[in-house]
Amino acid sequence: MLLIPLFLQHIGLPELLLILLIILLIFGPGKIPQLARSLGEAIREFRKAMQGVSEEETEKTVKKPSGKIDEETLVKLAEKLGVETRGKSKEELMEEILAKAKEKGLLE
């Protein structure tokens, strides 16, 4: 949902034309392109800065997997997938979990 100030929600074409006419009278026709260019550059810089902030936040929040998984978590996952866990090594459990996940369409 966009948060637009209340007074901006009811601006129509006549109001916009009046605002443009006032700007034209204040700055003159020669200054308008320069103002538009400056406004465009400011918006571009703002978007670039916002994109940088969102990328930094994404990098901070995304956790990289450690590559190691403890046996308790592995057993819980195997049980949820319906894999028999008794008497199997960690490697065997991982192989069977992967096979079961592929079988159920969870992995490609």
VEXZADREN-936327 format. One record per residue (C-alpha): residue in three letters; x, y, z. Coordinates in Angstrom, 2 decimals. Last residue first. Example, Ala and Ser with C-alpha at 12.3 -4.5 7.8 and 13.67 -1.06 7.14 Angstrom:
BEGIN
(site ser, (13.67, -1.06, 7.14))
(site ala, (12.30, -4.50, 7.80))
REM end
This chain:
BEGIN
(site glu, (15.25, -31.86, -8.79))
(site leu, (14.37, -31.71, -5.13))
(site leu, (11.05, -31.71, -3.27))
(site gly, (9.44, -33.91, -5.91))
(site lys, (8.49, -36.68, -3.50))
(site glu, (11.02, -39.07, -5.08))
(site lys, (13.69, -36.37, -5.03))
(site ala, (13.09, -35.85, -1.30))
(site lys, (13.19, -39.62, -0.73))
(site ala, (16.52, -39.95, -2.58))
(site leu, (18.01, -37.00, -0.70))
(site ile, (16.84, -38.40, 2.64))
(site glu, (18.23, -41.83, 1.71))
(site glu, (21.65, -40.39, 0.87))
(site met, (21.73, -38.27, 4.01))
(site leu, (20.75, -41.23, 6.18))
(site glu, (23.47, -43.38, 4.65))
(site glu, (26.04, -40.64, 5.30))
(site lys, (24.98, -40.29, 8.94))
(site ser, (25.26, -44.01, 9.47))
(site lys, (22.28, -46.30, 9.68))
(site gly, (21.34, -48.72, 12.45))
(site arg, (17.83, -47.38, 12.96))
(site thr, (16.78, -44.39, 10.83))
(site glu, (14.01, -45.69, 8.52))
(site val, (12.99, -42.89, 6.13))
(site gly, (9.42, -41.60, 6.32))
(site leu, (10.17, -38.04, 5.21))
(site lys, (9.40, -36.62, 8.65))
(site glu, (11.48, -39.39, 10.23))
(site ala, (14.46, -38.58, 8.02))
(site leu, (14.23, -34.89, 8.89))
(site lys, (14.15, -35.66, 12.60))
(site val, (17.13, -38.04, 12.23))
(site leu, (19.16, -35.42, 10.36))
(site thr, (18.38, -32.77, 12.94))
(site glu, (19.58, -35.10, 15.71))
(site glu, (22.70, -36.04, 13.74))
(site asp, (23.97, -32.50, 13.43))
(site ile, (24.27, -30.90, 10.04))
(site lys, (27.45, -29.42, 8.65))
(site gly, (27.71, -27.37, 5.47))
(site ser, (27.58, -24.13, 7.45))
(site pro, (24.70, -22.79, 5.42))
(site lys, (24.99, -19.10, 4.61))
(site lys, (22.48, -16.98, 6.41))
(site val, (20.57, -14.43, 4.42))
(site thr, (19.68, -11.53, 6.71))
(site lys, (22.87, -9.49, 6.37))
(site glu, (23.19, -9.94, 2.61))
(site thr, (19.54, -9.01, 2.13))
(site glu, (19.96, -5.91, 4.28))
(site glu, (22.99, -4.85, 2.24))
(site glu, (21.07, -5.39, -1.00))
(site ser, (18.15, -3.33, 0.35))
(site val, (20.50, -0.48, 1.30))
(site gly, (22.20, -0.50, -2.09))
(site gln, (18.83, -0.44, -3.86))
(site met, (17.77, 2.51, -1.72))
(site ala, (20.96, 4.39, -2.63))
(site lys, (20.43, 3.72, -6.34))
(site arg, (16.80, 4.81, -6.07))
(site phe, (17.80, 8.05, -4.35))
(site glu, (20.53, 8.72, -6.91))
(site arg, (18.06, 8.24, -9.77))
(site ile, (15.48, 10.49, -8.08))
(site ala, (18.09, 13.23, -7.60))
(site glu, (19.24, 12.90, -11.21))
(site gly, (15.65, 13.21, -12.47))
(site leu, (15.02, 16.26, -10.27))
(site ser, (18.17, 17.92, -11.56))
(site arg, (17.15, 17.23, -15.16))
(site ala, (13.64, 18.56, -14.55))
(site leu, (15.05, 21.71, -12.93))
(site gln, (17.42, 22.26, -15.85))
(site pro, (14.60, 21.72, -18.34))
(site ile, (12.39, 24.24, -16.43))
(site lys, (15.00, 27.04, -16.15))
(site gly, (14.58, 28.46, -19.64))
(site pro, (10.76, 28.59, -19.47))
(site gly, (10.67, 30.83, -16.40))
(site phe, (11.24, 29.87, -12.78))
(site ile, (8.25, 31.47, -11.03))
(site leu, (5.82, 31.69, -13.95))
(site leu, (6.55, 28.16, -15.16))
(site ile, (6.22, 26.78, -11.63))
(site ile, (2.85, 28.56, -11.27))
(site leu, (1.67, 27.14, -14.61))
(site leu, (2.78, 23.63, -13.59))
(site ile, (0.84, 23.90, -10.30))
(site leu, (-2.26, 25.11, -12.16))
(site leu, (-1.98, 22.23, -14.64))
(site leu, (-1.70, 19.76, -11.76))
(site glu, (-4.78, 21.23, -10.08))
(site pro, (-6.81, 20.99, -13.29))
(site leu, (-5.68, 17.38, -13.86))
(site gly, (-6.71, 16.10, -10.43))
(site ile, (-5.24, 16.28, -6.95))
(site his, (-7.36, 14.37, -4.44))
(site gln, (-4.83, 11.87, -3.15))
(site leu, (-2.15, 14.51, -2.77))
(site phe, (-3.92, 16.24, 0.14))
(site leu, (-4.11, 12.97, 2.07))
(site pro, (-0.39, 12.26, 1.91))
(site ile, (0.39, 9.13, -0.08))
(site leu, (1.47, 5.97, 1.70))
(site leu, (1.39, 3.36, -0.98))
(site met, (0.00, 0.00, 0.00))
REM end
